[in-house]
Amino acid sequence: MASWSEFAADVPRLADGVRRLLQQYGPGLGYLATVRADGGPRVHPVSPVLTEEGLFCFVIDSPKRRDLERDGRYALHSFPAEESDDEAYLAGRARPVTDPARVTRLARRHCAIYDIDWRLFEFSIDVAMIAQHDVAGVARPAVQVWLEPGGQSGRPGDPRPAAPPAPTVDHQGSAAA
């Protein structure tokens, strides 16, 4: 699992595109999918926070927060764009931020209200994708995908061999430059 800064350093153009789509209306806006206790999906709108430190979300006391506390798997999808059908998608794991100084710094910087019961989560990234529709008059979407190097295998206890770093790919499956 890569942090936002590791992901952005590895594929800066893709990270810039994800940031652009998540922040297209000013503050970050997206749909957060979590895993319910029964294994089903739960989807809610959220305001993700992108900083040089990482990708975060202030999550109030809610079923969504309990999902993240129990099972940190998530998927985050950008809000629909007004001028296009472009979309961004991230997936990975969310973990509570436990360093009080970091929580305080981010809460102050992003105007989190202290009289509300929220918890700050940091989102690591295993998968990132952007789909750009109707690029240069082409009807098929141009898709860029990034898989965290070694993120699909090579973890302790995983019998599969470590995978080589995955390149980004375009809609035809060829490596993107």
CORVEN-V672190 format. One record per residue. N is the residue number from 1. RES is the residue in three letters. PHI is phi in whole degrees, -180 to 180 (* if undefined). OMEGA is omega in whole degrees, -180 to 180 (none if undefined). BURIAL is # if it has 16 or more other C-alpha atoms within 10 Angstrom, else .. Layout:
# CORVEN-V672190
n-><N | N>
res-><RES | RES>
phi-><PHI | PHI>
omega-><OMEGA | OMEGA>
burial-><BURIAL | BURIAL>
This chain:
# CORVEN-V672190
n-><1 | 2 | 3 | 4 | 5 | 6 | 7 | 8 | 9 | 10 | 11 | 12 | 13 | 14 | 15 | 16 | 17 | 18 | 19 | 20 | 21 | 22 | 23 | 24 | 25 | 26 | 27 | 28 | 29 | 30 | 31 | 32 | 33 | 34 | 35 | 36 | 37 | 38 | 39 | 40 | 41 | 42 | 43 | 44 | 45 | 46 | 47 | 48 | 49 | 50 | 51 | 52 | 53 | 54 | 55 | 56 | 57 | 58 | 59 | 60 | 61 | 62 | 63 | 64 | 65 | 66 | 67 | 68 | 69 | 70 | 71 | 72 | 73 | 74 | 75 | 76 | 77 | 78 | 79 | 80 | 81 | 82 | 83 | 84 | 85 | 86 | 87 | 88 | 89 | 90 | 91 | 92 | 93 | 94 | 95 | 96 | 97 | 98 | 99 | 100 | 101 | 102 | 103 | 104 | 105 | 106 | 107 | 108 | 109 | 110 | 111 | 112 | 113 | 114 | 115 | 116 | 117 | 118 | 119 | 120 | 121 | 122 | 123 | 124 | 125 | 126 | 127 | 128 | 129 | 130 | 131 | 132 | 133 | 134 | 135 | 136 | 137 | 138 | 139 | 140 | 141 | 142 | 143 | 144 | 145 | 146 | 147 | 148 | 149 | 150 | 151 | 152 | 153 | 154 | 155 | 156 | 157 | 158 | 159 | 160 | 161 | 162 | 163 | 164 | 165 | 166 | 167 | 168 | 169 | 170 | 171 | 172 | 173 | 174 | 175 | 176 | 177>
res-><MET | ALA | SER | TRP | SER | GLU | PHE | ALA | ALA | ASP | VAL | PRO | ARG | LEU | ALA | ASP | GLY | VAL | ARG | ARG | LEU | LEU | GLN | GLN | TYR | GLY | PRO | GLY | LEU | GLY | TYR | LEU | ALA | THR | VAL | ARG | ALA | ASP | GLY | GLY | PRO | ARG | VAL | HIS | PRO | VAL | SER | PRO | VAL | LEU | THR | GLU | GLU | GLY | LEU | PHE | CYS | PHE | VAL | ILE | ASP | SER | PRO | LYS | ARG | ARG | ASP | LEU | GLU | ARG | ASP | GLY | ARG | TYR | ALA | LEU | HIS | SER | PHE | PRO | ALA | GLU | GLU | SER | ASP | ASP | GLU | ALA | TYR | LEU | ALA | GLY | ARG | ALA | ARG | PRO | VAL | THR | ASP | PRO | ALA | ARG | VAL | THR | ARG | LEU | ALA | ARG | ARG | HIS | CYS | ALA | ILE | TYR | ASP | ILE | ASP | TRP | ARG | LEU | PHE | GLU | PHE | SER | ILE | ASP | VAL | ALA | MET | ILE | ALA | GLN | HIS | ASP | VAL | ALA | GLY | VAL | ALA | ARG | PRO | ALA | VAL | GLN | VAL | TRP | LEU | GLU | PRO | GLY | GLY | GLN | SER | GLY | ARG | PRO | GLY | ASP | PRO | ARG | PRO | ALA | ALA | PRO | PRO | ALA | PRO | THR | VAL | ASP | HIS | GLN | GLY | SER | ALA | ALA | ALA>
phi-><* | -102 | -75 | -57 | -66 | -67 | -60 | -65 | -70 | -75 | -138 | -61 | -67 | -67 | -61 | -62 | -66 | -63 | -59 | -58 | -74 | -71 | -109 | -64 | -108 | 107 | -69 | -63 | -138 | -165 | -107 | -103 | -103 | -124 | -107 | -68 | -60 | -85 | 93 | -79 | -84 | -132 | -124 | -142 | -73 | -142 | -118 | -67 | -114 | -106 | -134 | -65 | -82 | 162 | -110 | -132 | -151 | -86 | -119 | -74 | -63 | -167 | -56 | -60 | -66 | -63 | -59 | -66 | -68 | -83 | -146 | -72 | -64 | -147 | -136 | -126 | -124 | -66 | -66 | -60 | -81 | -76 | -93 | -156 | -102 | -61 | -148 | -125 | -143 | -130 | -147 | 171 | -128 | -107 | -133 | -62 | -84 | -107 | -77 | -58 | -66 | -67 | -60 | -62 | -61 | -70 | -64 | -66 | -64 | -113 | 56 | -70 | -81 | -80 | -89 | -113 | -79 | -123 | -132 | -91 | -117 | -106 | -105 | -87 | -124 | -103 | -139 | -135 | -149 | -129 | -119 | -110 | -97 | 55 | -79 | 53 | 79 | -83 | -70 | -78 | -70 | -91 | -117 | -116 | -127 | -128 | -113 | -55 | -54 | 77 | -72 | -93 | -164 | 82 | -86 | -53 | 83 | -88 | -72 | -78 | -69 | -62 | -86 | -68 | -55 | -89 | -79 | -75 | -129 | -94 | -64 | -98 | 87 | -88 | -63 | -91 | -84>
omega-><-178 | 171 | 177 | -177 | 177 | 177 | -178 | 178 | -178 | -178 | -174 | -179 | 178 | 178 | 178 | 178 | 177 | 180 | -180 | -178 | 178 | -177 | -176 | 180 | -177 | 177 | 178 | 176 | 178 | 174 | 180 | 174 | 177 | -179 | 178 | 180 | 179 | 178 | -180 | 179 | 172 | -177 | 179 | 172 | 179 | 175 | 179 | -180 | 177 | 177 | 174 | 180 | -177 | 177 | -173 | 172 | 172 | -174 | -180 | 177 | -173 | 174 | 179 | 180 | 179 | 175 | -178 | 179 | -178 | -175 | -171 | -180 | -179 | 165 | -180 | -179 | 179 | 172 | 177 | 178 | -180 | -174 | -177 | 174 | -179 | -178 | 177 | -178 | 174 | 174 | 179 | -179 | 175 | 177 | 177 | 174 | -174 | 179 | -176 | -180 | 179 | 178 | -179 | -179 | -179 | 178 | 179 | -177 | -175 | 171 | 176 | -178 | -174 | -178 | 175 | 180 | 177 | 174 | 180 | 177 | 171 | -177 | 172 | -172 | 173 | -176 | 174 | -179 | 169 | 173 | 177 | -175 | 178 | 178 | 178 | 177 | 179 | -176 | -179 | 180 | 171 | -175 | 173 | -179 | 175 | 174 | -179 | -179 | -179 | -175 | -179 | 179 | 177 | 177 | 178 | 180 | 179 | -177 | -179 | 176 | 178 | 180 | 174 | 178 | -179 | 177 | 169 | -179 | 175 | -174 | 180 | 177 | 179 | -178 | 178 | -179 | none>
burial-><# | # | # | # | # | # | # | # | . | . | . | . | . | # | # | . | # | # | # | . | # | # | # | # | . | . | . | # | # | # | # | # | # | # | # | # | . | . | . | . | . | # | # | . | . | # | # | # | # | # | . | . | . | # | # | # | # | # | # | . | . | . | . | # | # | # | # | # | . | . | # | # | # | # | # | # | # | # | # | # | . | . | . | . | . | # | # | # | # | # | # | # | # | # | # | # | . | . | . | . | . | . | # | . | . | # | . | . | . | . | . | . | . | . | . | . | . | # | # | # | # | # | # | # | # | # | # | # | # | # | # | # | # | . | . | . | . | . | . | . | # | # | # | # | # | # | # | # | # | # | # | # | . | . | . | . | . | . | . | . | . | . | . | . | . | . | # | # | # | # | . | . | . | . | . | . | .>
